[in-house]
Amino acid sequence: MKTDTPYYIGIDIGTTSTKAIALTLPGKVLALERASYPTLSPQPGFQEQEPEALLKAVAEVLGKLARQLESPPAAIG
């Protein structure tokens, strides 16, 4: 889907997955992508992720959005 409407990308890097959403300024959702990764628990009460997994997930969701929308966003945040 190619869009000529300016759109913006929001990224949420969470504990179990990274999500990215592309939306117009009025709030219309154009696309939403998610990539999961494992959560490591080195000891009780501790949760962590591998930094490489987070980076890979961000690249994956942004790549999927780019292929869907076929035009650059106005901003990413």
PQR file of N, CA, C, O and H, with PARSE charges and radii, in Angstrom:
ATOM      1  N   MET A   1       0.851  -1.167   0.000 -0.4000 1.5000
ATOM      2  CA  MET A   1       0.000   0.000   0.000 -0.0000 2.0000
ATOM      3  C   MET A   1       0.896   1.228   0.000  0.5500 1.7000
ATOM      4  O   MET A   1       1.590   1.491   0.982 -0.5500 1.4000
ATOM      5  N   LYS A   2       0.886   1.957  -1.060 -0.4000 1.5000
ATOM      6  CA  LYS A   2       1.646   3.210  -1.118 -0.0000 2.0000
ATOM      7  C   LYS A   2       0.733   4.334  -0.650  0.5500 1.7000
ATOM      8  O   LYS A   2      -0.431   4.406  -1.041 -0.5500 1.4000
ATOM      9  H   LYS A   2       0.322   1.743  -1.857  0.4000 1.0000
ATOM     10  N   THR A   3       1.267   5.201   0.183 -0.4000 1.5000
ATOM     11  CA  THR A   3       0.473   6.319   0.676 -0.0000 2.0000
ATOM     12  C   THR A   3       1.201   7.631   0.409  0.5500 1.7000
ATOM     13  O   THR A   3       2.415   7.733   0.589 -0.5500 1.4000
ATOM     14  H   THR A   3       2.214   5.142   0.501  0.4000 1.0000
ATOM     15  N   ASP A   4       0.441   8.628  -0.023 -0.4000 1.5000
ATOM     16  CA  ASP A   4       0.992   9.968  -0.202 -0.0000 2.0000
ATOM     17  C   ASP A   4       0.715  10.834   1.024  0.5500 1.7000
ATOM     18  O   ASP A   4       1.223  11.950   1.131 -0.5500 1.4000
ATOM     19  H   ASP A   4      -0.544   8.545  -0.169  0.4000 1.0000
ATOM     20  N   THR A   5      -0.095  10.312   1.948 -0.4000 1.5000
ATOM     21  CA  THR A   5      -0.425  11.020   3.177 -0.0000 2.0000
ATOM     22  C   THR A   5       0.760  10.941   4.137  0.5500 1.7000
ATOM     23  O   THR A   5       1.313   9.859   4.333 -0.5500 1.4000
ATOM     24  H   THR A   5      -0.508   9.406   1.861  0.4000 1.0000
ATOM     25  N   PRO A   6       1.161  12.055   4.736 -0.5600 1.5000
ATOM     26  CA  PRO A   6       2.239  11.987   5.727  0.2800 2.0000
ATOM     27  C   PRO A   6       1.838  11.055   6.878  0.5500 1.7000
ATOM     28  O   PRO A   6       0.709  11.101   7.366 -0.5500 1.4000
ATOM     29  N   TYR A   7       2.768  10.225   7.293 -0.4000 1.5000
ATOM     30  CA  TYR A   7       2.498   9.328   8.411 -0.0000 2.0000
ATOM     31  C   TYR A   7       3.700   9.294   9.350  0.5500 1.7000
ATOM     32  O   TYR A   7       4.806   9.707   9.002 -0.5500 1.4000
ATOM     33  H   TYR A   7       3.686  10.187   6.897  0.4000 1.0000
ATOM     34  N   TYR A   8       3.445   8.797  10.528 -0.4000 1.5000
ATOM     35  CA  TYR A   8       4.434   8.787  11.601 -0.0000 2.0000
ATOM     36  C   TYR A   8       4.549   7.373  12.147  0.5500 1.7000
ATOM     37  O   TYR A   8       3.578   6.617  12.128 -0.5500 1.4000
ATOM     38  H   TYR A   8       2.547   8.462  10.811  0.4000 1.0000
ATOM     39  N   ILE A   9       5.730   7.014  12.632 -0.4000 1.5000
ATOM     40  CA  ILE A   9       5.951   5.687  13.194 -0.0000 2.0000
ATOM     41  C   ILE A   9       6.279   5.826  14.673  0.5500 1.7000
ATOM     42  O   ILE A   9       7.140   6.614  15.064 -0.5500 1.4000
ATOM     43  H   ILE A   9       6.519   7.629  12.647  0.4000 1.0000
ATOM     44  N   GLY A  10       5.581   5.048  15.483 -0.4000 1.5000
ATOM     45  CA  GLY A  10       5.874   4.948  16.908 -0.0000 2.0000
ATOM     46  C   GLY A  10       6.426   3.564  17.195  0.5500 1.7000
ATOM     47  O   GLY A  10       5.948   2.577  16.637 -0.5500 1.4000
ATOM     48  H   GLY A  10       4.882   4.407  15.165  0.4000 1.0000
ATOM     49  N   ILE A  11       7.429   3.481  18.060 -0.4000 1.5000
ATOM     50  CA  ILE A  11       8.061   2.212  18.404 -0.0000 2.0000
ATOM     51  C   ILE A  11       7.957   1.993  19.912  0.5500 1.7000
ATOM     52  O   ILE A  11       8.249   2.890  20.703 -0.5500 1.4000
ATOM     53  H   ILE A  11       7.818   4.283  18.513  0.4000 1.0000
ATOM     54  N   ASP A  12       7.533   0.782  20.297 -0.4000 1.5000
ATOM     55  CA  ASP A  12       7.446   0.389  21.704 -0.0000 2.0000
ATOM     56  C   ASP A  12       8.354  -0.821  21.906  0.5500 1.7000
ATOM     57  O   ASP A  12       8.054  -1.913  21.425 -0.5500 1.4000
ATOM     58  H   ASP A  12       7.296   0.054  19.654  0.4000 1.0000
ATOM     59  N   ILE A  13       9.458  -0.626  22.614 -0.4000 1.5000
ATOM     60  CA  ILE A  13      10.369  -1.729  22.923 -0.0000 2.0000
ATOM     61  C   ILE A  13      10.012  -2.208  24.323  0.5500 1.7000
ATOM     62  O   ILE A  13      10.342  -1.561  25.318 -0.5500 1.4000
ATOM     63  H   ILE A  13       9.702   0.261  23.005  0.4000 1.0000
ATOM     64  N   GLY A  14       9.333  -3.353  24.387 -0.4000 1.5000
ATOM     65  CA  GLY A  14       8.840  -3.867  25.656 -0.0000 2.0000
ATOM     66  C   GLY A  14       9.640  -5.050  26.176  0.5500 1.7000
ATOM     67  O   GLY A  14      10.682  -5.405  25.626 -0.5500 1.4000
ATOM     68  H   GLY A  14       9.065  -3.878  23.580  0.4000 1.0000
ATOM     69  N   THR A  15       9.137  -5.651  27.239 -0.4000 1.5000
ATOM     70  CA  THR A  15       9.818  -6.762  27.891 -0.0000 2.0000
ATOM     71  C   THR A  15       9.835  -8.020  27.039  0.5500 1.7000
ATOM     72  O   THR A  15      10.825  -8.753  27.043 -0.5500 1.4000
ATOM     73  H   THR A  15       8.290  -5.363  27.686  0.4000 1.0000
ATOM     74  N   THR A  16       8.749  -8.286  26.303 -0.4000 1.5000
ATOM     75  CA  THR A  16       8.662  -9.529  25.531 -0.0000 2.0000
ATOM     76  C   THR A  16       8.618  -9.321  24.028  0.5500 1.7000
ATOM     77  O   THR A  16       8.775 -10.276  23.267 -0.5500 1.4000
ATOM     78  H   THR A  16       7.945  -7.692  26.300  0.4000 1.0000
ATOM     79  N   SER A  17       8.406  -8.087  23.589 -0.4000 1.5000
ATOM     80  CA  SER A  17       8.327  -7.836  22.149 -0.0000 2.0000
ATOM     81  C   SER A  17       8.529  -6.358  21.845  0.5500 1.7000
ATOM     82  O   SER A  17       8.445  -5.499  22.722 -0.5500 1.4000
ATOM     83  H   SER A  17       8.278  -7.311  24.207  0.4000 1.0000
ATOM     84  N   THR A  18       8.799  -6.092  20.570 -0.4000 1.5000
ATOM     85  CA  THR A  18       8.861  -4.732  20.053 -0.0000 2.0000
ATOM     86  C   THR A  18       7.700  -4.561  19.093  0.5500 1.7000
ATOM     87  O   THR A  18       7.450  -5.415  18.243 -0.5500 1.4000
ATOM     88  H   THR A  18       8.868  -6.790  19.857  0.4000 1.0000
ATOM     89  N   LYS A  19       6.995  -3.454  19.236 -0.4000 1.5000
ATOM     90  CA  LYS A  19       5.871  -3.150  18.359 -0.0000 2.0000
ATOM     91  C   LYS A  19       6.135  -1.818  17.668  0.5500 1.7000
ATOM     92  O   LYS A  19       6.747  -0.916  18.240 -0.5500 1.4000
ATOM     93  H   LYS A  19       7.198  -2.760  19.927  0.4000 1.0000
ATOM     94  N   ALA A  20       5.666  -1.710  16.437 -0.4000 1.5000
ATOM     95  CA  ALA A  20       5.766  -0.452  15.698 -0.0000 2.0000
ATOM     96  C   ALA A  20       4.431  -0.201  15.017  0.5500 1.7000
ATOM     97  O   ALA A  20       3.807  -1.118  14.483 -0.5500 1.4000
ATOM     98  H   ALA A  20       5.169  -2.443  15.972  0.4000 1.0000
ATOM     99  N   ILE A  21       4.005   1.048  15.043 -0.4000 1.5000
ATOM    100  CA  ILE A  21       2.738   1.434  14.432 -0.0000 2.0000
ATOM    101  C   ILE A  21       2.985   2.610  13.495  0.5500 1.7000
ATOM    102  O   ILE A  21       3.755   3.519  13.805 -0.5500 1.4000
ATOM    103  H   ILE A  21       4.512   1.793  15.477  0.4000 1.0000
ATOM    104  N   ALA A  22       2.330   2.575  12.363 -0.4000 1.5000
ATOM    105  CA  ALA A  22       2.371   3.690  11.412 -0.0000 2.0000
ATOM    106  C   ALA A  22       0.984   4.313  11.406  0.5500 1.7000
ATOM    107  O   ALA A  22      -0.010   3.625  11.175 -0.5500 1.4000
ATOM    108  H   ALA A  22       1.705   1.836  12.111  0.4000 1.0000
ATOM    109  N   LEU A  23       0.918   5.619  11.660 -0.4000 1.5000
ATOM    110  CA  LEU A  23      -0.376   6.279  11.686 -0.0000 2.0000
ATOM    111  C   LEU A  23      -0.283   7.692  11.147  0.5500 1.7000
ATOM    112  O   LEU A  23       0.782   8.308  11.130 -0.5500 1.4000
ATOM    113  H   LEU A  23       1.726   6.178  11.847  0.4000 1.0000
ATOM    114  N   THR A  24      -1.439   8.192  10.705 -0.4000 1.5000
ATOM    115  CA  THR A  24      -1.525   9.564  10.221 -0.0000 2.0000
ATOM    116  C   THR A  24      -1.684  10.489  11.420  0.5500 1.7000
ATOM    117  O   THR A  24      -1.955  10.031  12.530 -0.5500 1.4000
ATOM    118  H   THR A  24      -2.305   7.692  10.719  0.4000 1.0000
ATOM    119  N   LEU A  25      -1.518  11.785  11.199 -0.4000 1.5000
ATOM    120  CA  LEU A  25      -1.640  12.744  12.289 -0.0000 2.0000
ATOM    121  C   LEU A  25      -3.021  12.703  12.949  0.5500 1.7000
ATOM    122  O   LEU A  25      -3.103  12.840  14.170 -0.5500 1.4000
ATOM    123  H   LEU A  25      -1.298  12.157  10.298  0.4000 1.0000
ATOM    124  N   PRO A  26      -4.120  12.518  12.186 -0.5600 1.5000
ATOM    125  CA  PRO A  26      -5.419  12.408  12.855  0.2800 2.0000
ATOM    126  C   PRO A  26      -5.594  11.103  13.642  0.5500 1.7000
ATOM    127  O   PRO A  26      -6.567  10.954  14.381 -0.5500 1.4000
ATOM    128  N   GLY A  27      -4.652  10.152  13.486 -0.4000 1.5000
ATOM    129  CA  GLY A  27      -4.718   8.920  14.264 -0.0000 2.0000
ATOM    130  C   GLY A  27      -5.171   7.684  13.521  0.5500 1.7000
ATOM    131  O   GLY A  27      -5.416   6.653  14.146 -0.5500 1.4000
ATOM    132  H   GLY A  27      -3.862  10.272  12.885  0.4000 1.0000
ATOM    133  N   LYS A  28      -5.291   7.755  12.203 -0.4000 1.5000
ATOM    134  CA  LYS A  28      -5.679   6.576  11.426 -0.0000 2.0000
ATOM    135  C   LYS A  28      -4.493   5.610  11.357  0.5500 1.7000
ATOM    136  O   LYS A  28      -3.405   5.985  10.919 -0.5500 1.4000
ATOM    137  H   LYS A  28      -5.092   8.593  11.695  0.4000 1.0000
ATOM    138  N   VAL A  29      -4.711   4.364  11.793 -0.4000 1.5000
ATOM    139  CA  VAL A  29      -3.658   3.351  11.771 -0.0000 2.0000
ATOM    140  C   VAL A  29      -3.504   2.820  10.353  0.5500 1.7000
ATOM    141  O   VAL A  29      -4.463   2.335   9.752 -0.5500 1.4000
ATOM    142  H   VAL A  29      -5.595   4.060  12.149  0.4000 1.0000
ATOM    143  N   LEU A  30      -2.292   2.918   9.828 -0.4000 1.5000
ATOM    144  CA  LEU A  30      -1.999   2.408   8.493 -0.0000 2.0000
ATOM    145  C   LEU A  30      -1.422   1.004   8.548  0.5500 1.7000
ATOM    146  O   LEU A  30      -1.696   0.188   7.668 -0.5500 1.4000
ATOM    147  H   LEU A  30      -1.514   3.312  10.316  0.4000 1.0000
ATOM    148  N   ALA A  31      -0.626   0.710   9.572 -0.4000 1.5000
ATOM    149  CA  ALA A  31      -0.012  -0.610   9.708 -0.0000 2.0000
ATOM    150  C   ALA A  31       0.499  -0.785  11.132  0.5500 1.7000
ATOM    151  O   ALA A  31       0.820   0.184  11.821 -0.5500 1.4000
ATOM    152  H   ALA A  31      -0.403   1.373  10.287  0.4000 1.0000
ATOM    153  N   LEU A  32       0.566  -2.041  11.553 -0.4000 1.5000
ATOM    154  CA  LEU A  32       1.061  -2.385  12.884 -0.0000 2.0000
ATOM    155  C   LEU A  32       1.865  -3.672  12.763  0.5500 1.7000
ATOM    156  O   LEU A  32       1.407  -4.636  12.149 -0.5500 1.4000
ATOM    157  H   LEU A  32       0.306  -2.828  10.994  0.4000 1.0000
ATOM    158  N   GLU A  33       3.055  -3.693  13.343 -0.4000 1.5000
ATOM    159  CA  GLU A  33       3.914  -4.883  13.290 -0.0000 2.0000
ATOM    160  C   GLU A  33       4.460  -5.187  14.676  0.5500 1.7000
ATOM    161  O   GLU A  33       4.586  -4.300  15.521 -0.5500 1.4000
ATOM    162  H   GLU A  33       3.427  -2.910  13.842  0.4000 1.0000
ATOM    163  N   ARG A  34       4.785  -6.477  14.896 -0.4000 1.5000
ATOM    164  CA  ARG A  34       5.297  -6.921  16.194 -0.0000 2.0000
ATOM    165  C   ARG A  34       6.350  -7.995  15.977  0.5500 1.7000
ATOM    166  O   ARG A  34       6.215  -8.835  15.088 -0.5500 1.4000
ATOM    167  H   ARG A  34       4.682  -7.198  14.210  0.4000 1.0000
ATOM    168  N   ALA A  35       7.403  -7.966  16.793 -0.4000 1.5000
ATOM    169  CA  ALA A  35       8.433  -9.003  16.794 -0.0000 2.0000
ATOM    170  C   ALA A  35       8.731  -9.374  18.248  0.5500 1.7000
ATOM    171  O   ALA A  35       8.999  -8.505  19.077 -0.5500 1.4000
ATOM    172  H   ALA A  35       7.512  -7.283  17.516  0.4000 1.0000
ATOM    173  N   SER A  36       8.680 -10.660  18.542 -0.4000 1.5000
ATOM    174  CA  SER A  36       8.904 -11.148  19.908 -0.0000 2.0000
ATOM    175  C   SER A  36      10.345 -11.593  20.113  0.5500 1.7000
ATOM    176  O   SER A  36      11.061 -11.884  19.155 -0.5500 1.4000
ATOM    177  H   SER A  36       8.462 -11.366  17.868  0.4000 1.0000
ATOM    178  N   TYR A  37      10.758 -11.642  21.378 -0.4000 1.5000
ATOM    179  CA  TYR A  37      12.070 -12.153  21.750 -0.0000 2.0000
ATOM    180  C   TYR A  37      11.962 -12.745  23.151  0.5500 1.7000
ATOM    181  O   TYR A  37      11.051 -12.403  23.905 -0.5500 1.4000
ATOM    182  H   TYR A  37      10.176 -11.405  22.156  0.4000 1.0000
ATOM    183  N   PRO A  38      12.895 -13.634  23.498 -0.5600 1.5000
ATOM    184  CA  PRO A  38      12.823 -14.271  24.818  0.2800 2.0000
ATOM    185  C   PRO A  38      13.208 -13.316  25.946  0.5500 1.7000
ATOM    186  O   PRO A  38      14.009 -12.399  25.764 -0.5500 1.4000
ATOM    187  N   THR A  39      12.624 -13.555  27.098 -0.4000 1.5000
ATOM    188  CA  THR A  39      12.985 -12.839  28.314 -0.0000 2.0000
ATOM    189  C   THR A  39      13.823 -13.781  29.169  0.5500 1.7000
ATOM    190  O   THR A  39      13.408 -14.905  29.449 -0.5500 1.4000
ATOM    191  H   THR A  39      11.973 -14.300  27.245  0.4000 1.0000
ATOM    192  N   LEU A  40      14.982 -13.333  29.575 -0.4000 1.5000
ATOM    193  CA  LEU A  40      15.876 -14.135  30.400 -0.0000 2.0000
ATOM    194  C   LEU A  40      15.667 -13.776  31.867  0.5500 1.7000
ATOM    195  O   LEU A  40      15.439 -12.614  32.201 -0.5500 1.4000
ATOM    196  H   LEU A  40      15.320 -12.420  29.347  0.4000 1.0000
ATOM    197  N   SER A  41      15.746 -14.769  32.731 -0.4000 1.5000
ATOM    198  CA  SER A  41      15.590 -14.540  34.166 -0.0000 2.0000
ATOM    199  C   SER A  41      16.803 -15.126  34.887  0.5500 1.7000
ATOM    200  O   SER A  41      16.774 -16.284  35.302 -0.5500 1.4000
ATOM    201  H   SER A  41      15.932 -15.713  32.459  0.4000 1.0000
ATOM    202  N   PRO A  42      17.880 -14.326  35.039 -0.5600 1.5000
ATOM    203  CA  PRO A  42      19.102 -14.841  35.634  0.2800 2.0000
ATOM    204  C   PRO A  42      18.963 -15.213  37.116  0.5500 1.7000
ATOM    205  O   PRO A  42      19.713 -16.041  37.634 -0.5500 1.4000
ATOM    206  N   GLN A  43      17.991 -14.584  37.785 -0.4000 1.5000
ATOM    207  CA  GLN A  43      17.701 -14.917  39.183 -0.0000 2.0000
ATOM    208  C   GLN A  43      16.286 -14.449  39.492  0.5500 1.7000
ATOM    209  O   GLN A  43      15.749 -13.606  38.772 -0.5500 1.4000
ATOM    210  H   GLN A  43      17.382 -13.911  37.364  0.4000 1.0000
ATOM    211  N   PRO A  44      15.669 -14.975  40.547 -0.5600 1.5000
ATOM    212  CA  PRO A  44      14.292 -14.590  40.860  0.2800 2.0000
ATOM    213  C   PRO A  44      14.127 -13.070  40.959  0.5500 1.7000
ATOM    214  O   PRO A  44      14.921 -12.380  41.597 -0.5500 1.4000
ATOM    215  N   GLY A  45      13.083 -12.576  40.314 -0.4000 1.5000
ATOM    216  CA  GLY A  45      12.781 -11.150  40.355 -0.0000 2.0000
ATOM    217  C   GLY A  45      13.515 -10.312  39.329  0.5500 1.7000
ATOM    218  O   GLY A  45      13.301  -9.102  39.261 -0.5500 1.4000
ATOM    219  H   GLY A  45      12.437 -13.136  39.795  0.4000 1.0000
ATOM    220  N   PHE A  46      14.379 -10.928  38.526 -0.4000 1.5000
ATOM    221  CA  PHE A  46      15.141 -10.210  37.507 -0.0000 2.0000
ATOM    222  C   PHE A  46      14.688 -10.651  36.120  0.5500 1.7000
ATOM    223  O   PHE A  46      14.504 -11.844  35.877 -0.5500 1.4000
ATOM    224  H   PHE A  46      14.552 -11.911  38.581  0.4000 1.0000
ATOM    225  N   GLN A  47      14.508  -9.700  35.216 -0.4000 1.5000
ATOM    226  CA  GLN A  47      14.149  -9.974  33.826 -0.0000 2.0000
ATOM    227  C   GLN A  47      15.072  -9.160  32.935  0.5500 1.7000
ATOM    228  O   GLN A  47      15.305  -7.979  33.194 -0.5500 1.4000
ATOM    229  H   GLN A  47      14.658  -8.731  35.414  0.4000 1.0000
ATOM    230  N   GLU A  48      15.594  -9.776  31.900 -0.4000 1.5000
ATOM    231  CA  GLU A  48      16.450  -9.042  30.964 -0.0000 2.0000
ATOM    232  C   GLU A  48      16.339  -9.649  29.574  0.5500 1.7000
ATOM    233  O   GLU A  48      15.861 -10.769  29.396 -0.5500 1.4000
ATOM    234  H   GLU A  48      15.405 -10.736  31.690  0.4000 1.0000
ATOM    235  N   GLN A  49      16.796  -8.876  28.595 -0.4000 1.5000
ATOM    236  CA  GLN A  49      16.797  -9.307  27.206 -0.0000 2.0000
ATOM    237  C   GLN A  49      18.196  -9.110  26.642  0.5500 1.7000
ATOM    238  O   GLN A  49      18.974  -8.289  27.128 -0.5500 1.4000
ATOM    239  H   GLN A  49      17.185  -7.966  28.739  0.4000 1.0000
ATOM    240  N   GLU A  50      18.494  -9.876  25.613 -0.4000 1.5000
ATOM    241  CA  GLU A  50      19.761  -9.704  24.907 -0.0000 2.0000
ATOM    242  C   GLU A  50      19.670  -8.435  24.056  0.5500 1.7000
ATOM    243  O   GLU A  50      18.717  -8.303  23.288 -0.5500 1.4000
ATOM    244  H   GLU A  50      17.862 -10.543  25.217  0.4000 1.0000
ATOM    245  N   PRO A  51      20.609  -7.504  24.157 -0.5600 1.5000
ATOM    246  CA  PRO A  51      20.564  -6.277  23.355  0.2800 2.0000
ATOM    247  C   PRO A  51      20.483  -6.544  21.852  0.5500 1.7000
ATOM    248  O   PRO A  51      19.808  -5.813  21.127 -0.5500 1.4000
ATOM    249  N   GLU A  52      21.163  -7.580  21.386 -0.4000 1.5000
ATOM    250  CA  GLU A  52      21.128  -7.906  19.957 -0.0000 2.0000
ATOM    251  C   GLU A  52      19.720  -8.299  19.517  0.5500 1.7000
ATOM    252  O   GLU A  52      19.310  -7.994  18.397 -0.5500 1.4000
ATOM    253  H   GLU A  52      21.711  -8.174  21.974  0.4000 1.0000
ATOM    254  N   ALA A  53      18.976  -8.980  20.401 -0.4000 1.5000
ATOM    255  CA  ALA A  53      17.604  -9.379  20.083 -0.0000 2.0000
ATOM    256  C   ALA A  53      16.706  -8.149  19.950  0.5500 1.7000
ATOM    257  O   ALA A  53      15.834  -8.104  19.082 -0.5500 1.4000
ATOM    258  H   ALA A  53      19.310  -9.228  21.310  0.4000 1.0000
ATOM    259  N   LEU A  54      16.921  -7.153  20.814 -0.4000 1.5000
ATOM    260  CA  LEU A  54      16.132  -5.919  20.736 -0.0000 2.0000
ATOM    261  C   LEU A  54      16.411  -5.188  19.424  0.5500 1.7000
ATOM    262  O   LEU A  54      15.483  -4.747  18.746 -0.5500 1.4000
ATOM    263  H   LEU A  54      17.629  -7.190  21.519  0.4000 1.0000
ATOM    264  N   LEU A  55      17.675  -5.061  19.074 -0.4000 1.5000
ATOM    265  CA  LEU A  55      18.052  -4.382  17.835 -0.0000 2.0000
ATOM    266  C   LEU A  55      17.485  -5.106  16.615  0.5500 1.7000
ATOM    267  O   LEU A  55      16.971  -4.471  15.694 -0.5500 1.4000
ATOM    268  H   LEU A  55      18.429  -5.419  19.625  0.4000 1.0000
ATOM    269  N   LYS A  56      17.581  -6.421  16.614 -0.4000 1.5000
ATOM    270  CA  LYS A  56      17.045  -7.218  15.508 -0.0000 2.0000
ATOM    271  C   LYS A  56      15.531  -7.029  15.384  0.5500 1.7000
ATOM    272  O   LYS A  56      15.010  -6.915  14.275 -0.5500 1.4000
ATOM    273  H   LYS A  56      17.999  -6.936  17.362  0.4000 1.0000
ATOM    274  N   ALA A  57      14.826  -6.995  16.513 -0.4000 1.5000
ATOM    275  CA  ALA A  57      13.375  -6.820  16.500 -0.0000 2.0000
ATOM    276  C   ALA A  57      12.985  -5.447  15.956  0.5500 1.7000
ATOM    277  O   ALA A  57      12.034  -5.339  15.182 -0.5500 1.4000
ATOM    278  H   ALA A  57      15.249  -7.087  17.414  0.4000 1.0000
ATOM    279  N   VAL A  58      13.707  -4.400  16.350 -0.4000 1.5000
ATOM    280  CA  VAL A  58      13.422  -3.051  15.836 -0.0000 2.0000
ATOM    281  C   VAL A  58      13.627  -3.016  14.323  0.5500 1.7000
ATOM    282  O   VAL A  58      12.790  -2.487  13.592 -0.5500 1.4000
ATOM    283  H   VAL A  58      14.479  -4.488  16.979  0.4000 1.0000
ATOM    284  N   ALA A  59      14.734  -3.578  13.858 -0.4000 1.5000
ATOM    285  CA  ALA A  59      15.000  -3.609  12.414 -0.0000 2.0000
ATOM    286  C   ALA A  59      13.924  -4.403  11.679  0.5500 1.7000
ATOM    287  O   ALA A  59      13.512  -4.028  10.581 -0.5500 1.4000
ATOM    288  H   ALA A  59      15.414  -4.008  14.451  0.4000 1.0000
ATOM    289  N   GLU A  60      13.471  -5.496  12.281 -0.4000 1.5000
ATOM    290  CA  GLU A  60      12.443  -6.331  11.651 -0.0000 2.0000
ATOM    291  C   GLU A  60      11.119  -5.588  11.496  0.5500 1.7000
ATOM    292  O   GLU A  60      10.540  -5.580  10.410 -0.5500 1.4000
ATOM    293  H   GLU A  60      13.805  -5.801  13.173  0.4000 1.0000
ATOM    294  N   VAL A  61      10.633  -4.961  12.573 -0.4000 1.5000
ATOM    295  CA  VAL A  61       9.333  -4.288  12.482 -0.0000 2.0000
ATOM    296  C   VAL A  61       9.396  -3.071  11.563  0.5500 1.7000
ATOM    297  O   VAL A  61       8.448  -2.805  10.824 -0.5500 1.4000
ATOM    298  H   VAL A  61      11.103  -4.967  13.455  0.4000 1.0000
ATOM    299  N   LEU A  62      10.511  -2.324  11.600 -0.4000 1.5000
ATOM    300  CA  LEU A  62      10.636  -1.172  10.700 -0.0000 2.0000
ATOM    301  C   LEU A  62      10.732  -1.625   9.245  0.5500 1.7000
ATOM    302  O   LEU A  62      10.175  -0.976   8.360 -0.5500 1.4000
ATOM    303  H   LEU A  62      11.282  -2.539  12.200  0.4000 1.0000
ATOM    304  N   GLY A  63      11.426  -2.722   8.991 -0.4000 1.5000
ATOM    305  CA  GLY A  63      11.513  -3.263   7.635 -0.0000 2.0000
ATOM    306  C   GLY A  63      10.158  -3.688   7.102  0.5500 1.7000
ATOM    307  O   GLY A  63       9.834  -3.437   5.941 -0.5500 1.4000
ATOM    308  H   GLY A  63      11.878  -3.249   9.710  0.4000 1.0000
ATOM    309  N   LYS A  64       9.365  -4.333   7.952 -0.4000 1.5000
ATOM    310  CA  LYS A  64       8.021  -4.760   7.536 -0.0000 2.0000
ATOM    311  C   LYS A  64       7.141  -3.553   7.212  0.5500 1.7000
ATOM    312  O   LYS A  64       6.410  -3.564   6.222 -0.5500 1.4000
ATOM    313  H   LYS A  64       9.628  -4.537   8.895  0.4000 1.0000
ATOM    314  N   LEU A  65       7.212  -2.515   8.044 -0.4000 1.5000
ATOM    315  CA  LEU A  65       6.424  -1.307   7.771 -0.0000 2.0000
ATOM    316  C   LEU A  65       6.880  -0.658   6.467  0.5500 1.7000
ATOM    317  O   LEU A  65       6.051  -0.227   5.665 -0.5500 1.4000
ATOM    318  H   LEU A  65       7.807  -2.506   8.849  0.4000 1.0000
ATOM    319  N   ALA A  66       8.179  -0.586   6.255 -0.4000 1.5000
ATOM    320  CA  ALA A  66       8.714   0.040   5.035 -0.0000 2.0000
ATOM    321  C   ALA A  66       8.232  -0.693   3.788  0.5500 1.7000
ATOM    322  O   ALA A  66       7.881  -0.062   2.791 -0.5500 1.4000
ATOM    323  H   ALA A  66       8.852  -0.936   6.906  0.4000 1.0000
ATOM    324  N   ARG A  67       8.213  -2.025   3.841 -0.4000 1.5000
ATOM    325  CA  ARG A  67       7.745  -2.797   2.680 -0.0000 2.0000
ATOM    326  C   ARG A  67       6.254  -2.594   2.436  0.5500 1.7000
ATOM    327  O   ARG A  67       5.809  -2.584   1.289 -0.5500 1.4000
ATOM    328  H   ARG A  67       8.498  -2.538   4.651  0.4000 1.0000
ATOM    329  N   GLN A  68       5.484  -2.434   3.503 -0.4000 1.5000
ATOM    330  CA  GLN A  68       4.039  -2.235   3.350 -0.0000 2.0000
ATOM    331  C   GLN A  68       3.700  -0.851   2.814  0.5500 1.7000
ATOM    332  O   GLN A  68       2.835  -0.718   1.948 -0.5500 1.4000
ATOM    333  H   GLN A  68       5.846  -2.443   4.435  0.4000 1.0000
ATOM    334  N   LEU A  69       4.368   0.176   3.316 -0.4000 1.5000
ATOM    335  CA  LEU A  69       3.957   1.552   3.032 -0.0000 2.0000
ATOM    336  C   LEU A  69       4.669   2.173   1.838  0.5500 1.7000
ATOM    337  O   LEU A  69       4.155   3.126   1.254 -0.5500 1.4000
ATOM    338  H   LEU A  69       5.070   0.068   4.020  0.4000 1.0000
ATOM    339  N   GLU A  70       5.813   1.672   1.466 -0.4000 1.5000
ATOM    340  CA  GLU A  70       6.517   2.061   0.245 -0.0000 2.0000
ATOM    341  C   GLU A  70       6.862   3.543   0.132  0.5500 1.7000
ATOM    342  O   GLU A  70       7.211   4.005  -0.954 -0.5500 1.4000
ATOM    343  H   GLU A  70       6.231   0.897   1.941  0.4000 1.0000
ATOM    344  N   SER A  71       6.774   4.285   1.209 -0.4000 1.5000
ATOM    345  CA  SER A  71       7.177   5.693   1.198 -0.0000 2.0000
ATOM    346  C   SER A  71       7.730   6.028   2.580  0.5500 1.7000
ATOM    347  O   SER A  71       7.319   5.416   3.566 -0.5500 1.4000
ATOM    348  H   SER A  71       6.490   3.909   2.091  0.4000 1.0000
ATOM    349  N   PRO A  72       8.644   6.975   2.672 -0.5600 1.5000
ATOM    350  CA  PRO A  72       9.260   7.272   3.969  0.2800 2.0000
ATOM    351  C   PRO A  72       8.298   7.988   4.919  0.5500 1.7000
ATOM    352  O   PRO A  72       7.432   8.741   4.475 -0.5500 1.4000
ATOM    353  N   PRO A  73       8.449   7.754   6.223 -0.5600 1.5000
ATOM    354  CA  PRO A  73       7.599   8.441   7.196  0.2800 2.0000
ATOM    355  C   PRO A  73       8.031   9.893   7.384  0.5500 1.7000
ATOM    356  O   PRO A  73       9.154  10.271   7.049 -0.5500 1.4000
ATOM    357  N   ALA A  74       7.122  10.692   7.923 -0.4000 1.5000
ATOM    358  CA  ALA A  74       7.446  12.079   8.258 -0.0000 2.0000
ATOM    359  C   ALA A  74       8.350  12.131   9.485  0.5500 1.7000
ATOM    360  O   ALA A  74       9.179  13.032   9.617 -0.5500 1.4000
ATOM    361  H   ALA A  74       6.210  10.385   8.196  0.4000 1.0000
ATOM    362  N   ALA A  75       8.183  11.148  10.392 -0.4000 1.5000
ATOM    363  CA  ALA A  75       9.006  11.096  11.607 -0.0000 2.0000
ATOM    364  C   ALA A  75       8.892   9.721  12.244  0.5500 1.7000
ATOM    365  O   ALA A  75       7.926   8.990  12.022 -0.5500 1.4000
ATOM    366  H   ALA A  75       7.510  10.416  10.285  0.4000 1.0000
ATOM    367  N   ILE A  76       9.902   9.384  13.043 -0.4000 1.5000
ATOM    368  CA  ILE A  76       9.912   8.140  13.816 -0.0000 2.0000
ATOM    369  C   ILE A  76      10.204   8.509  15.259  0.5500 1.7000
ATOM    370  O   ILE A  76      11.100   9.308  15.532 -0.5500 1.4000
ATOM    371  H   ILE A  76      10.687   9.977  13.223  0.4000 1.0000
ATOM    372  N   GLY A  77       9.454   7.929  16.178 -0.4000 1.5000
ATOM    373  CA  GLY A  77       9.687   8.227  17.591 -0.0000 2.0000
ATOM    374  C   GLY A  77       9.380   7.069  18.479  0.5500 1.7000
ATOM    375  O   GLY A  77       9.528   7.169  19.697 -0.5500 1.4000
ATOM    376  H   GLY A  77       8.726   7.280  15.956  0.4000 1.0000
TER
END
